[in-house]
Amino acid sequence: MATSDRSPADNSAANGGATPNGATPNGSTPHATAGTSPNGVSADRDGKRGLRAGHYKWTALSNTTLGILAATVNASIVIISLPAIFRGIHLNPLTPGNISYLLWMLMGYLVVSAVLVVTLGRLGDIYGRVRMYNLGFTLFALGALALPFDPLKGPGGALWLIGFRIIQAVGGAMLMANSPAILTDAFPSNQRGMAMGINQVAGISGQFIGLILGGVLAAINWRLVFIVSVPIGIGGAIWSYVSLKEIGARTPARIDWLGNITFGVGLIALLTGITYGIQPYGGHTMGWTSPTVLTGLIGGVALLVAFCFIELRVANPMFDLRLLKIRSFSTGVSAALLASISRGGMQFMLIIWLQGIWLVLHGYNFIDTPLWSGIYLLPLTGGFLIAGPLSGYLSDRYGAKYFASGGLLVSALAFGGLLLVPTNFSYPVFAILIFVSGAGMGLFSAPNAAAVMNSVPAKQRGAASGMFATFQNSGFVLSIGIFFSLMIAGLASSLPTTLTNGLHHQGVSLGVAHQIGSLPPVGSLFAAFLGYNPIHTLLAPTGALNHLPAHNVAVLTGKQFFPQLISGPFHHGLVIVFTMAAVVLVIAAILALRHSGSEVLKERADVDTATAIAEAETVDATNSA
């Protein structure tokens, strides 16, 4: 699909809309009427300009930053705290029958968020972005209130948590879908990069803050993981209802039900298929040949293709595919998808690396590793927090493309550095590399988001914001399927032989050792990811530990056996994963160079402003008549 620097709205403004000085299409300047200011601009429009020029924009920034931080912290807060949560509801997530509870606790929030943000962004365009945002904070607060007071145990307790996490995810999707659009409405074009920088930093750093917060709170009590969201949800909802104002352009339209259904069902099927693809199926180490997975993948893609055809033919599409002709929009969302895939894969691989190998080798108990892995990943968050706002501010002055592209290349170089360090690394070197990676992501995120939102017509900012968030959230889910699969494939080539020989050397019978060694590597990965002792988890059901000398049991379940055993196979898988991630980032960096220059975006912002003024004048003239 060909792209251009002009949006669909630019051409309409050029062929009959207002000119940048506020004149009407025939060149005359409209007379002031009741409700208009002397220069021909409606009083309502003057009021909106006053809000944009005054303190309101800072209120909008602070509230939406809180909202996006709450939504993204809750997307990751359970990752580190899952062991404590499952112990609290008396459920073993690694039992084959319970693995679905683990996956939906981990992925349900992300899948729902990814699916709904476009629809909720479009509804914001139709009914008001602030209205949808306020409703989102309310739903988020209601979900937060129910989660800590789960009265059930076992599978029932897990379903309670999954259900109310999904309700919370609907609220979080409303916040994520409408926050960038509210900021774009509130800030002038020459300050949006800074505003988006702060908002994007809050959103992406929230994913890392959630890891640390989940680990700290779960160490005290698993219910605190959910209680922490209650005051934020309630306070944020009250604050948003009191302080935020509807100043963006609304686009009254009928809801595109067919488009919403095909998009929602198609994306759910696709992401669910990817989620279940990393589970073993039959005699295979993964489930990509499972009929259920194949149905989800093929059916999901087919429905998304049908969605595209529908959107090109309906009068009021859920998402106007013509926006993809805008170069900065198509460039920005594509680069955001690839960056999210890389960032999500890095996050999960670093957690497994720390929890399953490095921390245990350095004397930490398996049960304590989730907390400490979050703490040791702080430099990653620090790099992002420092670079994000600075990059946003500078991109307002110098344009987005070089900051966005350069940031991705910096992150790719950090991945290259991680390939060179040994499995049992020196922490200062590791900390510097992940700091650089976080800084690169910060350099990219703010300018990219600002360029995307500046490039679209004002009346479609909600849908555009939703599509942008969908690409980011979907990338995170895709990363789990892609990078877990790559890691499992890497482990499957060497781990079975290494594990079998290691167990037999410690006195485990050859039959049991071969049985354990032949199990899909995903079991060891999930055990390490959740902070369980993998060898104890694998051997306990066989009863082999009951027949071994105490010394051998101590060695097998100690802090050195599994990390040393898996180090070689894991590093082999890590090379595959991080090489793939670096290649993805380089492709994204090349895409980011296609962003329009700051002059083009400024011109487009002027056209949007002029078009909005003309629309306001038309309404005033109609009312006066």
N, C-alpha and C positions, 0 to 999 in steps of 0.2 A: 504494500500500500504506500503510495507516494506521500511524502510529508512536506510541509512547508512551514515558514515562519509565521504565517497568518492563521488565526483561528477562524472558525466559521462565522463568529460574530464580527470579526474585523471587516469581512467583505460586506456584511449587511450594513455596517456603519458607513462603509465607503460608498455604498450604492443607495443611499437614501436615509441613512441615520444622521446623527448630529455630527458636526465638525468639532474639533477639539476646543474651539473657543466658545462653544455653546450655541452657535447659530443653527437654525433649522435647515433642512435640506435645500430649500429654495434660496438660501442666502440671507433671509431676513431674520432679524432678531425679534423674538416674541415680546409683546407688551407685557408689562407687569400686571398681574391680576391679583385678586384676593387670594392670599395664601402663597404669594410669590415674593421674593426679594427684589429690590430694584434692578438687579442685574439679570433678571429673568429666570433665576433658579428658585425652585419652590422652597418655602420655609422648611418643609419636612427635609428636603435635601440639605439645606443649610444646617439643620439640626444634626443630621448624620455626619456632615463635615466637621461640625463642632465636636462631636463625640470622637471622631477619628483624630482630631488635633489635640484634644484635651486628655484628661487622665483616664477616660474610659478604656482606651486601648491597653493600658497597663493592668486594669482590672480584668479585662478579657484574657490577657496573657497569663496572669497569675492563676486565674480560675481554671483555664483550659490546661495549663501545665500541671496543676494538681490532678485534674481529671485524667489526663493521659498517663501521668505517673502512677495513679491508682490502678488504672486498667492494665498497664504493662507489668507492674510489680506482681499483680495477682496472676498474670500469665505464667510467671516463673517461680513464685514463692513456694509452690508445692513440689518443685523438682527436687530440692535438697531435703525437704521435710517429709517426703513420702514414707520413708521407713518408720518414723515416729507416728505418722497418721495411721498407717496400717497396723502398727502395734496397738495403737489406741482403740481401734475398732476390732481388734482380735482377728485379723485376716492376713494370711501369708500370700503376698502378691506373686510369688514365684511358683506356687502350685499351678500346674497346667490349667486347671479349671478357673483360676482366678486371674490369669494374665490379661483378660479383657478389662477387668476392673482397673488394673495398673495402667493399661494403655489409655483408657478413657479418662482416668484421673489426670494423666499426664497431658493428653492431647485434646480432650473434649473442649476445653476453654479456647484453645487455639483454633480448632476447626470451626466452631460456632462463630468466633470473631471474624475469621477469614471469609466465611460464607455471607454474613449479614451486613458487612460494612458498606457495600455498594448500595444495597437496597435502602439502608437507613440513611445514607448520604443523600440519595435521591429524594427520599421522603422529607429530608431537611430542606431541599430546594423547593419542594411543593408546599409544605406546611410551616416552614420556619426552622432554621438551623438551631437557634437557641431553644425553641420548644422541644425539639428532639433531643438536644443535649441535656436539658433539664430532666426530661423523662428518663434518659439514660442514667443519670446520677441517682435518681430515685430507685430504679430497678437494681442498680449496683448495690445500693444501701440495703434493699430488702433481701437480696441474696446474701449479703454479708451478715445480716442479723440472724439468718437461719442456720448458716454453716457451723458456727461454734457449738450449737446446742443439739447436735446430732444425737438422738436418744437411742439409736439402734447399734447393734454389733454385727459383725460378719458381713455377708453380701448385702443385707438390708442397709447397714451403715454406709457401705460404699456407694450404693445407689442413691441414698440421701445426699451424700456429698457431691456426687456427679451431677445429680439433678439441679441442685441449687448453684453449683458452679456454672452450669449452663445458663441459668437465669442471670447470674452475675455476668456471664460472658455477653449476653444480649445487651445488658446495660453498658458494659465496657465497649462493645462494638458501636453503640450510639455515641459514646464519648470520642472514640477514635475517629469515627466517620465525620463528625461535625467540628471537631476542634480546629483542624487546619483551615476550614472554610470560615469559621468565626474569626480567626486571627486575620485571614486575608481580607475579610470585610472591615475589620477594626483598624488595621494598620495601612498607612500609605505605602505605595510600591517601593519607595526607597528605604523602608525599614522592615520589610517583610523577611528578608534574609536573617536579620538579627532575631526577630520574633520566632521564626521557624527554627532557628538554631537552638534557642532555649527550649522550645517545645519538643523538638526532635531529640535533644540531649536528655530531656526528662523521659521521653518514651523509650529510647533504646537503653539508657542507663538504668531505667526501671527494671529491665530484664535481668541485669546483673545485681542490682540492689535486692531484688526479690530472692536471689540465691543466698545472699548473706543473711538477710532478714529471716528467711525461712529456716536456715540453719541455727541461728541464735535462738529464735522463739521455740523451735521444736525441741531444742535441748532442755527447755524449761517445761513446756506442756504443749502438746500438739494442737490443742484448741486455740492457743494464742496466735497460731499462724493465721487463723480466720478472724479472731477477735480484733486484730490490729486494723482491719478494714472497716470496722463498724463506725468509729468516730469520723474517719475520713469520708466514708460514704454519706453519713447523715449530715455532717458539717458542710461537705461540698455541695450536697443537694440544696440545702437551705441557702447557702451563699450564692449559688448560681441562680436560683429563683429570684433572689432579692436584687442581685447586681447586674446580671447580663440583660442586654436589650437587643431586640430584633432590628438590626440596621441593614441586613443583607437583602439583596433582591430575591423576591419569591417568584416562582414560576408555576402558577396554577395549572394543573394537568391531571388527567385521569391516570390511575395507577396501572402500570403495565404488568398485569397479573401473569400472563404467559411468560414474559421475559423473566420475571422474578422467580417463577417456579422452575423453569428450565435451568437458570443460573444456579439457584440454591441447591436443587437436587443434584445437578451435574457436578458441582464443586464438592458437595458432601460425599458423593459416590467416589470421586477421584481421590480426595484426601483420605477417606476411610480405607480405600483400597491400598493406598501407599502405606498407611499406618499398619494394616494387617499384613502387608507384604514382608515385613521384617520378622514375622513369626515363622517358626518351622512348619512345614506342611508335608505329610507323608514321610518319605525318606529323605526329603530335601532339607538343607540347612536354612532355607528361607521359603516364603510362601508365594513367590511370584507366579507359580504355575497353578495355584489354587483356583478353582472355578469361581469362588466368591471374590477373590482379589481381581481376577481377570474381568469378571462382570462389572465390578466397580470401576476399574480403569477404563475399559472400552466404553461402557455405558456412560460414564462421566464425561469422557471426551466427546462422545456423540451428542450428548445433551448440550454441552458448551458450544459445539459447532452449530447446533440448532438455535441456540440463544443468539449467536451472531447473525444468522439469517433473519430471525424474528426482529431483532433490534434495527435492522436496516429497512424494515417494512412497516413498522407500527408508527402511528402519528406521534405518540408521546413515549419514546423508549425509556426504559429504566436507566440505560447508559447510552449516550449518544456516541456511537462508534466513530463518528466524524472527528471526534476529539483526537483520535489516533493519527490524524493527518497533521496535527500540530507537532512540530519537531521536538520541542522541549518536553511536551507531555509524553509522547511515545518513548523518547529517549530516557526520561526520568523514571517512568514506571518500570521499564525494562531493566535499567541499571539497579533500581531499588530491589527488584526481584532477585537478581543475581547476587547482589550484596547480602541480602537477607539469607539466601541459601548458604553462602559462605560463612556468614556470621553465626548462624544457627549450628552448622556443622562443627565449627570451631568450638563453640560453647560446650556442646555435648562431648566432644573428643577430649577437651581439656579437663572436664570433670572426671571422665573415666580414667584419664592418665593420672590425675592427682589422687583420686579415691582408690583406684585399684592397684596402683603401683607405687608412686613416689612417696605419698604420705605414710603408707604402711612401712616402706623401707626405712623411713626416717623415724620410726618408733610410735606412730599414732595407731590407736586401736581402730579396727574397721568401723565400729559403731560411731566413732567421733569424726571420721573422715568427711562426711557431708558438710559439717560446719566449717572445718578448716579449709576445705577446698574453696568455699565461698570467700573466706578471708584471704587466701593466697591468690585469688583472682582479682583482688582490689586494684592492682595497677591497670588492668584492662579497663575498668570503669573510670579510673582516674584519667587515663589518656583521652577517653571520650569526653569527659566533663570539661577538660581544659581546651581541647581543640574545637569542640562543637560550636559554642557561642562565638569564639574568635573567628572561625571560618564563616559563620553566618554574617557577622558584622562586616568582614572584609569583602564578602561576595556581594553585598549591597553596593559597594563602591566599584568593584573591579569585574563583576560578572561571575557566573557560577561554574563554567565548564572546567577551568583549570584547577580550581579547588576540588571539585567533585572528582575529576579524573585523577589528579595527583594524589588525593586521599586514598583512592582505591589501589593505586600502585604502591603506596607506602604500606598498606595492609598486605598486599601480595608479597612484598619484600620481607615483611615480618613472618609470613608463613614459610618463606624460603629459609629464614633463620631458624625457625622451629624444627625444620627438617634436619638441621645440622647438629642440634644438641642431642646428647645421649638420653636414653630413657630415664636414667638416674642423674638428672641434670644438676648444675649449680643454680640455686634459686635466683641470685642477682641477675644472671644472664637471662633466665626465663622471664623474670619480672620486666626487664627492659624490653624484651621482644613483645610481650603481650601489651605493654604500655604503648609501644609504637603501633601495634595493630589497632588498639583502641583509638589512638590519636588519628590514624588514617581513616577509620570509620567516622570519627567526628568531623574531620575535614570534608568528607563526602556528604554526609546526611543532610546538614542544614542547607547548603547551597542547592542541592538537588531538590529538596522538598520545596524551597522557595521558588525555584525555576519552574517546577511543575505547576504550582498553584498560581503563579503570576501569568502563566501561559494560557489559561482557560478563561472563557467568558464568565462574567460575574454570576450570571443566573445558573451556571452549571458547576459552581465550585463545590457544592455538597456531593454530587455524584462523582466528580473528579477526585475529591478528597477520599471518598469511599473506595474508589477503584485503586488509588494509591495505597491505602491501608490494606486492601485485599491482596495486592501483590506482595507487600511486606509480610503479612501474616501467612499467606500461602507459601512463601519462600521458606519461612521457618519450619512449617510442617514438611515441606518437600525435603528440606535439609536432613531431617531425621531419617526419612526413607532412603535418600541417596547415600548419605555418609555412613549410616549404620550398615547398609547393604555392602558398601565398599569395604568397611572395616571387617564385617563378618566374612566376606569373600577372602580378604587378606589373611584372617585368622584361620579359616578353614583349610588353607593349604599347608599349614605347619603346626597348628595347635594340637590336633588330635594325636599325632605321633609324640610330640613333646610331653603332653599331659599323660598319655598312657605310660611312657617310659618313666616319667617322674613318679607317678603313683606306684608303679610296680617296684621301683627301687626302694620305696619306703615300706614295703611289705604288703601292699594291697595285692590280692590275687590277680593274676593276669586277665582272667575273665572279667572281673569287676573293673579293673583298670581300663581294659579295652572298651567295656560298656560306657564308662564315664568319658573316655577319650573320644568316643564316637558321637556323643551328644552334640547337638548344634551349639556353636560358640555363643549364640545369643544369650544362653542361660548364664554363662560366665560374665558376659558384658553387663547384663541387667543386674546381676548380683553385685558386681563392682560398682555400678552406677548408683545402686541403692544403699551402699555402705554395708552390705552383708559380707561375711567371710565366704567366698565362692567355693572353696574346697569343702568346708563343713556343709554348705548347702547342697553340694552335689553328692557327697558321700553318705550323709545322714540317712536318706531313705533306703540305702542298700544294707545298712547295718554293719558295714565293714569296719567302722571305727570301734565297734564293741569287741572286735576280735584281734585288735592290734596292740602291741606293747605301748605303754604310756608314753615312752620316748617318741615313738613314731607318730602317735596321735598328736603330741605336742608340736612336732615338726610340721606335720601336714596342716594343722589348723593355726599355726603360728604366723608371725608377721613377715617372714622371709620367703616361705616356700612358694606361695602363689605369685607374688610380685616377680620373683626371680625366674620362675617358670614361664611366665607369660611375657616377660620383657622383650625377648627376641621376636616372637610372633606379633606382638602388639606393635612394635616399632615398624615391622614390615607393613602392617595394615596402615599405620600412621603415615608412612611415606606416600602410600596410594591416596589417602584421604586429603592430606595437606597439599599434595601436588595438584590434585583436582581442584581444590579450593583456590589455590593461587591462579590456576588457569581461568577459572570462572571470574575472579576479580580482574584479571587483565582484560578479558572480554568486556566486562562492565566498564572498565576505564576507557576503552576505545569508544564504547557507546556514549559515555558521558561527554566526550569531546564534541558531540553533535549538538549540545545545548546551544540555544540561540544566545546571541550577545546581549549585554545589558541594555543597549540602545533599542533593540527590537522589543524587549520585554517592557521597557519604559513606554515605547510608542503604543504597545497593546494596552497597557494600563490607562494611558490617556484616552484611547478609543473607548474602553469600557466605561470610564468616568463620563465621557461625553454622551455615550449612549444612554447611561442611567439618567443623566440630566434631561436629555430629550424626552425619555419616557415619563419622567416626573412632570415635565412641562405639558406633555400631551394629556396626562391625567388632570392637571390643574385646569387646562383649557376646556376639557370636557365637563368638569365640574362647574366651571364658571358659566358655560353655555346652558 
